[in-house]
Amino acid sequence: LVAPPQFVRPGLLDIVYTGGEPCSGGTPRVTYLHLSCPEVDEQDGEPVFMFEANCTYHLSWVTTYACPVPTPDTNCSVFDVETGTFIDLTPLAARGAVTVVNGTDTYYLSVCSPAPQCKNANSAFAANGTTAACVVDHTGDWTIRGAYDTDLSKTGTGVKQHLGRGSPCLGGGKAAIWQTEINFVCNPQLGFGSPMLTAINNDDDDSTQDDGGCVV
């Protein structure tokens, strides 16, 4: 069995092969393949056997494919310490604002950039042109649901974008502001995919609030 590559440090990855034939004593054989980025003036090589100990085999392989990927020149990426790679959402940002319909409300969301449609919200809370989430209801009233003013963050299963500084709302029975959280989950089969509204927390239960705000 082959496990996904394990990030050790920049320029060094481990691939572990388990479930090998038993050796003396019945212990299944295990193989570690240590992939390392070439040093200066060092060329790509082939896998080289290093040593064996207690039915565990170690091989090394110098290859440029183990070298760290350059930091994307964008504010729409986040580093994943588990894999040693950057998750870059620039392709999503390049698509512009997307629309999510919830009943009679229409949401406009933009990834890592302002949503042009939100300029229609004639509000002092338009966040100086940085509004990335807004909603218009069936009466034509607009509400700012968050501005793009924070970096992306890595979560256990994906990436999160937090949009704060929205219009006032009533959260937990007290004055608060709207906030929006966009959770991105990797699914190669879906391609770009489409956003879905999963929850709106703006009732009088303090347990549903995030830092005293109403959260989408």
KEKOLDO-540491 format. One record per residue: residue in one letter; x, y, z of N, C-alpha, C, CB in turn. Coordinates in steps of 0.001 Angstrom, whole numbers, padded with zeros to 6 digits, always signed. Each point is the difference from the previous one (the first is absolute). Glycine has a CB too. Layout:
aXYZXYZXYZXYZ ...
***
This chain:
l+000848-001192+000000-000848+001192+000000+000882+001241+000000-001840-001235+001226 v+001406+002244-002000+000775+001234-000108-000786+001130+000644+001117-000798-002129 a-000496+001467+003102-000635+001145+000649+000355+001269-000766+000083-001156+002254 p-000897+002221-002147+000348+001266-000649+001344+000506+000504-002435+000552-000257 p+003176+000197-000559+001292+000542+000436-000139+000787+001292+000741+000103-002379 q+000238-000274+003268+000008+000706+001270+001014+001140-000058-000690-002106+001222 f+000241+003303-000876+000886+001161+000017+000875-000049+001241-001686+001367-001286 v+002993-001379+001102+000943-000009+001122+000481+001425+000268+000728-002368-000562 r-000220+002998-000445+000428+001394+000022+000127+000440-001460+001240-000253+002255 p-001128+001550-002508+000129+000438-001397+001156-000714-000706-000947+002238+000643 g+000633-002886-001742+001018-000711-000763+000181-001445+000393+001106+002136-000257 l-001924-002646+001164+000123-001396+000431-001388-000588+000235+002251+000479+001052 l-002537-001563-001777-001274-000709+000117+000273-001482+000229-001151+001691-001500 d+000243-002343+002187+000084-001442+000226-001232-000682-000589+001361+000365+002105 i-001128-001484-002802-001077-000868-000443+000180-001343+000703-000187+001182-002267 v-000879-001662+002917+000085-001225+000789-000819-001090-000678+000326+001325+002132 y+000315-002472-002332-000665-001179-000572-000157-001032+001115+000974+000437-002336 t-002200-000780+002661-000257-000933+001088-000648-001276-000527-000244+001925+001590 g+000095-002913-000688-000683-001237-000362+000830-000940-000841-002074+001256+000117 g+003407-001213+000041+000859-000900-000757-000022-001422+000534+001430+001937-000530 e-000706-002808-000127+000068-001396+000451+000608-000083+001401+000219-000769-002393 p-000709-000136+003201+000553-000134+001362+001452-000458-000049-002289-000539+000884 c+003077+001050+000046+001359-000495+000156+000018-000918+001219+001013+002098-001068 s+000131-002504+001516+000082-000917+001139-000688+000627+001207+002168-000973-000874 g-003019+000195+001510-000770+000511+001126-001375+000485-000419+002125+000633+001093 g-002391-000588-002399-001323+000371-000494-000244+001480-000187-000761-001996+001097 t+001781+002820-000868-000174+001444-000160-000070+000363-001479+001220+000404+002164 p-002255+000301-002599-000086+000396-001412+001119+000977-000364-002493-000341+000065 r+003037+000156-001241+001053+000898-000465-000585+001380-000354+001312-001992-000873 v-000524+003035+001154-000362+001386-000274+001150+000668-000735-001492+000098+002047 t+001167+000735-003020+001041+000703-000759-000254+001504+000059+000293-001996-001538 y+000771+002736+001830-000036+001455-000020+000795+000498-001201-000233+000093+002524 l-000398+000744-003334+000686+000654-001108+000130+001469+000347-000891-001670-001703 h+002137+002099+001929+000277+001384+000403+000330+000823-001245+000846-000759+002280 l-001737+001678-002620+000194+000852-001170+000594+001334+000438-001931-001118-001195 s+003018+001528+000558+000644+001249+000393+000287+000858-001223+001009-001137+001994 c-001101+002447-001789+000292+000958-001062+001509+000074-000221-002082+001327+000566 p+002542-001302-001812+001444+000067-000261+000635+001235+000620-000371-001246-002117 e+001569+001062+002636+000780+001127+000483+000563+000763-001203+000581-001241+002150 v+000096+002350-001886+000604+000785-001073+000988-000877-000773-000276+002143+001342 d+000202-002097-002662+000872-000771-000907-000243-001505+000084+001704+001795+000230 e-002775-002222+000440-000334-001417+000072-001070-000314-001027+000599-000078+002446 q-000487-001072-003100-000917-000395-001050-001052-000972+000542+001818+000340-001709 d-002914-000458+000964-000983-001021+000324+000641-001377-000083-001856+001468-000858 g+001436-002353+001730+000580-001334+000018-001061-001085-000089+001884+000894+001338 e-001519-002079-000899-000891-001147+000044-000146-000453+001448+000676-000703-002343 p-001703-000076+002659-000116-000516+001368+001238-000804+000397-002494-000068-000261 v+002991+000302+001465+001202-000661+000513-000324-000661+001332+001498+001671-001174 f-001145-002948+001314-000216-000700+001271+000937+000560+001056-000720-002087-001217 m+000184+002367+002416+000807+000543+001082+000327-001074+001035-001050+002244-000371 f+000013-002772+001045+000240-001025+001015-001307-000673+000354+001964+001277+000907 e-001857-002371-000154-001162-000727+000508+000179-000222+001493-000370-001134-002238 a-000702+001292+002985+000029-000223+001439-001368-000456+000462+001803+001731+000291 n-001847-002877+000349-001248-000538+000565-001121-000086-001052+000659+000960+002230 c-000313-001516-003369-000960-000208-001086-000513+001304-000595-000653-002119+001090 t+001374+003210-000868-000336+001290-000593+001125+000421-000928-001372+000654+002020 y+001040-000378-003258+000986+000318-001027-000065+001490-000336-000168-002347-000935 h+001343+002941+000773+000100+001427-000288+000729+000215-001319-000006+000524+002463 l-000613+000250-003346+000600+000374-001267-000053+001516-000140-000666-002212-001046 s+001600+002774+000319+000016+001441-000246-000099+000267-001498+001380+000378+002083 w-001948+000770-002399-000150+000375-001399+000107+001521-000104-001466-002034-000478 v+002506+002492-000203+000193+001426-000231-000738+000376-001286+002265-000013+001194 t-003258+000904-001069-000812+000365-001149-000538+001421+000141-000614-002409-000313 t+000554+003113-000787-000517+001373+000039-001495+000040+000323+001753+000656-001659 y-002424-001795+001510-001423-000026+000326-000251+000107+001504-000379-001380-002038 a+001437+001261+002829-000136+000165+001451+000296+001432+000437+000636-002396+000293 c-000254+003252-001240+000343+001377+000353-001256+000798+000333+002028-000121-001480 p-001918+001047+002413-001168+000824+000360-000485+000803-001193+000825+000143+002356 v-002136-000010-002448-000590+000830-001046+000156+001460+000407-001662-001823-000644 p+002101+002690-000261+000149+001417+000350-001301+000579+000538+001763+000225-001754 t-001618+000698+002676-001182+000647+000567-000773+000728-001085+001170+000249+002205 p-002455-000537-002360-000775+000696-001024+000007+001506+000237-001446-002029-000264 d+001585+002784-000817-000011+001455+000102-001443+000491+000052+002202+000156-001243 t-002865-000505+002330-001411+000340+000126-000379-000004+001473-000510-000985-002276 n-000514+001749+002619-000519+000001+001369-001153-000979+000135+000701+002388+000272 c-000829-003299-001230-001110-000945+000007+000527-001429+000097-001394+001600-001361 s+002378-001795+002210+000556-001331+000202+000315-000202+001472+000949-000003-002332 v-000818-001270+002728+000316-000325+001390+000913-001225+000002-002218+000964+000838 f+003156-001001+000091+000962-001097+000071-000563-001128+000847+001908+001612-000274 d-001828-002826-000250-000453-001192+000711+001216-000686+000606-001995-000285-001555 v+002154+000381+002874+001186-000550+000650+000022-001522-000051+000048+001990+001492 e-001210-002632-001676-000039-001462-000031+000588-000554-001286-002015+000063+001451 t+001821+000651-002548+000494-000486-001289+001188+000797-000517-002295-000761-000501 g+002568+001922+001129+001114+000820-000458-000279+000690-001313+001506-001523+001181 t-002763+001758-001494-000376+000635-001259-000905+001195+000264+000206-002202-001194 f-000344+003028+000158-000912+001133+000073-001321-000359-000661+001939+001604-000004 i-003018-001190+000630-001325-000119-000595-000348+001371-000564-000733-001865+001615 d+000614+001939-002920-000188+001277-000679-001426+000099-000546+002457+000069-000595 l-003215+000913+001082-001378+000193-000432-000128+001094-001055-000743-000760+002243 t+001864+001165-002835-000041+001040-001021-000945-000335-001151+002330+000573+000612 p-002374-001838-001101-000954-000307-001084-001450+000292+000378+001575-001749-000777 l-001932+001543+002047-001358+000334+000437-000207+001513+000026-000072-002108+001366 a+001092+002825-000905-000101+001457+000048-000146+000581-001400+001372+000019+002095 a-000710-000637-003067-000041+000507-001369-001374-000140-000636+002394-000577-000208 r-003239-000278+000753-001336-000189-000567-000954+001136+000372+000376-002461+000094 g+000023+003303+000859-000855+001097+000413-001027-000445+001027+000332+001044-002225 a-001270-000180+002507-001007-000281+001024-000947-001105-000467+000152+002382+000807 v-000591-003196+000149-000960-001070-000276-001304+000320+000721+001861-001713-000275 t-002926+001076-000168-001328+000267+000526-000543-001218+000727-000404+001634-001848 v-000178-001411+003006-000667-001051+000761-001405+000482+000335+002206-000847+000964 v-003216+000095-001364-001386+000374+000248-000538-000800+001180-000332+000570-002441 n-000240+000147+003406-000606-000632+001172-001390+000576+000189+002261-000364+001089 g-003280-000356-001597-001354+000525+000070-000146+001243-000850-000234-000940+002286 t-000128+002052-001649-000143+001271-000718+001241+000872+000114-002442-000111+000407 d+003492-000410+000226+001243+000749+000161+001037-000479-001009-000496+000335+002445 t+001249+000598-002988+001082-000326-000924+001321+000485+000589-001571+000151-001989 y+002498-001087+002169+001312+000319+000549+001007+000153-001129-000548-001240+002121 y+001471+002175-001931+001129+000151-000914+001281-000172+000815-001312+001569-001548 l+002154-002478+001107+001240-000305+000710+001178+000094-000955-001242-001496+001596 s+002338+002004-001101+001217+000060-000792+001148-000566+000823-000845+002020-001278 v+001734-002747+000633+001129-000629+000676+001225+000910-000091-000920-002302-000525 c+001430+002719+001662+001245+000774+000086-000060+001343-000724+001194-002153+000162 s-002377+002684-000381-000117+001276-000690-001405+000541+000203+001728-000688-001713 p-001936+001986+001453-001341+000576+000154-000980-000569-001022+001040+002091+000889 a-002306-002100-000526-001061-000415-000917-000592+001256-000628-000514-002100+001366 p+000609+002261-002695-000493+001235-000638-001475+000282+000282+001684-000362-001778 q-002500-000705+001882-001429+000206+000217-000281+000717+001316-000446-002049-001341 c+001353+001896+002311-000232+000578+001328+000104+001530-000010+000895-002108+001012 k-000426+002675-002105+000025+001457-000092-001409+000564-000049+002197-000117-001181 n-003168-000741+000874-001389+000443-000024-000553+000272+001392-000300-001300-002080 a+001012+000820+003098-000449+000204+001377+000379+001408+000438+000238-002473+000520 n-001214+003357-000504+000229+001382+000410+000066+000041+001519-001184+000909-002061 s+002362-001277+002582+000127-000149+001444+001338+000536+000465-001498-002003-000052 a+001485+002569+001247+001256+000468+000588+000904-001167+000353-001175+002011+000891 f+000608-003210-000944+000766-001193+000344+000504-000718-001260-001363-000235+002107 a+001503+000978-003191+000493-000590-001246+001483-000323+000074-001745+001262-001239 a+002379-000992+002361+001384-000413+000283+000993+000540-001018-000900-002052+001055 n+000661+003286-001498+000953+000684-000872+000369-000804-001244+000877+001123+002015 g-001861-001755-002612+000253-000723-001237+000597-001372+000172+000285+002157-001016 t-000199-002656+002254+000565-001331+000224-001077-001038+000301+002077+001083+000840 t-003341-000729-001019-001091-000924+000303+000073-001223-000911-001438+001926+000761 a+001462-003111-000155+000096-001247-000758-001227-000871+000165+002450+000101+000254 a-003396+000300+000597-001230-000766+000200-001142+000965+000290+001304-001995+000869 c-002394+001839-001601-001171+000834+000228-001231-000780-000421+001333+002128-000354 v-002502-001625+000731-001252-000673-000328-001058+001048-000319+000594-001967+001486 v-001435+001659-002454-001133+000852-000327-001270-000829+000155+001393+001418-001603 d-002404-000847+002281-001238-000750+000212-001030+000340-001073+000457-000048+002468 h-001651-000491-002316-001022+000158-001032-000510+001427-000120-000642-002345+000401 t+000912+003176+000619-000429+001396-000057+001064+000902-000620-001408-000407+002014 g+002577-000166-002295+001084+000794-000559+000933+000588+001033-001491+000501-001850 d+001297-000863+003124+000878+000492+001067+001295-000815+000025-002012+000744+001356 w+003125-000032-001245+001313-000635+000006+000575-000016+001413+000382+000743-002374 t+000351-001806+002704+000692-000117+001287+001427-000480-000254-002183-000499+001219 i+003139+001184-000595+001395-000415-000105+000235-001166+000962+000735+002357-000652 r-000233-003459+000147+000214-001183+000833+001474-000263+000300-002070-000944-000972 g+002968+001791+000492+001407-000189+000357+000938+000620-001017-000628-002091+001156 a+001819+002485-000662+001036+000591-000849+001225-000903-000024-000845+002319+000523 y+001530-002277-001649+001219-000802-000111+001157+000771+000619-000850-001128-002105 d+001180+000805+003341+001083+000701+000678+000856-000932+000851-001419+002033+000014 t+001278-003334-000209+000809-000962+000755+000569-001039-000955-001409+000353+002070 d+002504-000987-001669+000607-001042-000806-000808-001288+000088+002249+001043+000352 l-002007-001934-001289-000585-001324+000059+000632-000776+001148-000447+000029-002486 s-000273-001009+003009+000549-000843+001068-000263-001457-000347-000361+001819+001737 k+001285-002680-001344-000124-001433-000259-000815-000625+001113+002207-000054-001226 t-003192-000752+000853-000783-000752+000972+000374-001472-000111-001904+001679-000113 g+001278-002513+000923+000355-001415-000022-000283-000668-001329-000449-000052+002405 t-000613+000488-003083-000393-000668-001244+000035+000914-001212-001412-001485+001358 g+001812+002725-001186+000003+000893-001151+000557+001360+000350-001950-001212-000906 v+001327+002247+000340+000449+001380+000174-001204+000851+000366+001901-000310-001656 k-001681+001320+002498-001082+000882+000423+000357+001444-000309-000649-001618+001810 q-000344+002357-002304+000132+001438-000178-001031+000689+000882+000853-000285-002375 h-000384+001158+003249-000883+000725+000909-000187+001419-000504+000752-001416+001944 l-002003+001838-002050-000334+001340-000453-000702+000735+001132-000187-000777-002407 g+000833+001781+002955-000565+000749+001113-000458+001382-000430+001468-001266+001551 r-001808+002096-000576-000376+001406-000210-001221+000164-000895+002380+000593+000296 g-003420-001383-000018-001236+000147-000759-000925+001034+000609+000213-002357-000704 s-001441+002400+000194-001008+000920+000518-000441-000437+001398-000775+000507-002353 p+000157+000400+003111-000500-000373+001329-001091-001061-000089+000556+002295+000820 c-000587-003152+000179-001065-000987+000113-000319-000140+001486+000732-001246-002128 l-001670+000373+002450-000345-000257+001396+000385-001437+000292-001914+001696-000004 g+003030-001878+000716+000469-001341+000305+000042-000233+001488+001323-000004-002089 g-001937-001069+002551+000003-000298+001418-000706+001065+000815+002110-001226-000329 g-003085+001911-000289-000751+001017+000722+000761+001292+000209-001179-001824+001104 k+002278+002020-001824+000778+001225+000155+000484+000453-001368+000713-000666+002337 a-000315+001939-002405+000489+000538-001262+001265-000735-000415-001001+002250+000528 a+001093-002584-001801+001160-000723-000519+000151+000350-001471-000299-001897+001670 i+001212+001257-002341+000208+000226-001425-000013-001337-000726+001344+002089+000470 w-001731-002023-001745-000006-001212-000807+001427-000431-000341-002241+000648-000943 q+002438-001952+000934+001256-000600-000423-000330-001186-000902+001198+000745+002133 t-000284-001082-003006-000190-001142-000881+001223-000896+000040-001505+001355-001476 e+001279-002656+001577+001086-000976-000067-000227-000892-001214+000311+000043+002524 i+000689-000105-003391-000044-000873-001170+000977-001143+000233-000632+001925-001550 n+000123-003138+001570+000831-001182+000207+000177-000735-001325-000801-000202+002392 f+002055+000077-002826+000324-000666-001253+000451-001430+000302+000649+002211-001081 v-001264-003168+000403+000331-001419+000189+000462-000573-001332-001687-000230+001887 c+002794-000487-001868+000574-000561-001226-000820-001200-000484+002289+000782+000720 n-002694-000736-001978-000659-001123-000661+000332+000082-001488-001892-000064+001730 p+002952-000631-002181+000439+000106-001395-001091-000336-001009+002265-000566+000780 q-003232-000252-000402-001040-000405-000935-000974+001128-000324+000220-002303+000881 l-000274+003344-000036-000966+001074-000200+000558+001164-000806-001040-000666+002132 g+002342+000686-002382+000574+001148-000684-000127+001248+000857-000548-001036-002213 f+000047+002130+001614-000179+001231+000764-001093-000154+001063+000752+001312-002003 g-001751-002119+001723-001084-000168+000954-000862+001246+000111+001415-001607+001244 s-002349+001587-000297-000894+001138+000243-000184+000171+001501-001195-000374-002207 p+001131+001624+002682-000198+000230+001441-001418-000358+000425+001715+001823-000067 m-001840-002273+001302-001295-000314+000593-000115+000704+001344-000070-002237-001183 l-001092+002793+001453-000260+000622+001298-000311-001100+000999-000864+002131-001081 t+001677-002243+002124-000170-001088+000962-000679+000441+001287+002012-001046-000962 a-001855+002317+001353-000624+000449+001250+000004+001512+000081+000719-002107+001136 i-001726+002648-000442-000053+001416+000346-000273+000070+001493-000828+000705-002326 n+001754-000156+003090-000147+000065+001445-000188+001453+000428+001415-002081+000279 n-002652+002455-000058-000280+001362+000468-001164+000027+000972+000870+000889-002150 d-001062-002011+002884-001117-000023+000945+000456+000478+001371-001056-001892-001272 d+000256+001607+002277+000301+000503+001341+000787-000988+000840-002059+001340-000129 d+002585-002366-000495+000784-000996+000726+001462+000372-000109-001713-001807-000437 d+002318+002249+001550+001389+000434-000033+000942-001077-000502-000514+001518+001867 s+000118-002778-001707+000902-001086-000394+000188-000050-001508-000719-001288+002006 t-000177+001939-002760+000125-000046-001454+000823+001159-000539-002192-001155-000101 q+002617+002054+000951+000682+001182-000477+001509-000191-000011-001877+001382+000862 d+002550-000643-001745+001459-000026-000113+000503+001396+000322-000034-001859-001753 d+000662+002011+002916+000510+001286+000440-001090+001065+000015+002231-000626-000907 g-003443+000242+001324-001054+000973+000124-000590+000440-001321+001091+000728+002040 g-000896-001491-003109-000505+000396-001303-000985-001016-000545+002128+001201-000426 c-002854-000765-000612-000894-000912-000720+000817-000622-001112-002097+001362+000546 v+002066-002675-000645+000907-000705-000899-000763-000724-001082+001624-000257+001853 v-001162+000433-003099-000534-000746-001123+000943-001152-000308-001136+002063-000931 
***
